[in-house]
Amino acid sequence: MSHDAVRLHGVHVRSTPSVTDLAFVVGHGFTNHVRKPFVSRVLHRFARHGGVVALDFRGHGRSGGRSTVGGDEIHDLAAGVSLARELGYQRVVTVGFSMGASVALRHAGLHDDRPDAVAAVSAPSRWWVRDTVAMRRVHWLLEQPHGRLAARALGVRLGPPWRTTPESPLEVVHRITPTPLLIVHGEQDHYFGPAHAVALHRAAGGGAELWLEPGVRHAESSMTPALVDRIATWLDERTSLHDTDRTKGRR
């Protein structure tokens, strides 16, 4: 359940018995949900490295409510983080893809209950992006009456347009420090070009690591098992170091 009583549905994928303390809370992209085959493949690959909690964002899949396309979804991700902690995971990290990446960045920069580390894959740096064919199609879905009907046919129930524009990822990414942050972006991303990742990395003020991946396109559908493994390993290692540093600080 999100903070505003929107009922959320998703999955909890348990890891192997040897990995019990780390949870990946995964936020999917626009029009996706946890039961889509390519999303499910990513979730189960992460589960090789720890438990996975993944909720359908509002207006998507089996969840209730209406999509705000990255605005109120930070509360849905917060519900996933809270659930992971309730399940007993000691280290909770967030991984977002596309819209979910913007949500993960904004959640880590704005929410009180921060994750222990963040990975943002294929994130937009700003709103109203129209400089690619793919994003012009997305805006047609969002802004035109026929587009909104088409969105529903794709399984997305859209809410009304924003009355107040939320802070963009670029405006809040600097607040994430000292939480470890990984920005991953395909050099062939056909929704948001690599310049978005470079801008986010620069705005983070040195508090982030940037991977520009040759030959990789956009979000979950472009993820290879090897790339998921690299992201999971990075998050595991950074949170292990973070826990060690916090322990030393208490002595």
Secondary structure, 3 states (H helix, E strand, C coil): CCCCCCCCCEEEECCCCCCCCEEEEEECCCCCCCCCHHHHHHHHHHCCCCEEEEECCCCECCCCCCECCCCCHHHHHHHHHHHHHHCCCCEEEEEEECHHHHHHHHHHHHCCCCCCEEEEECCCCCCCCCCCHHHHHHHHHHHCHHHHHHHHHCCECECCCCCCCCCCHHHHHHHCCCCCEEEEEECCCCCCCHHHHHHHHHHCCCCCEEEEECCCCCCHHHCCHHHHHHHHHHHHHHHHHHHHHHHHHHC
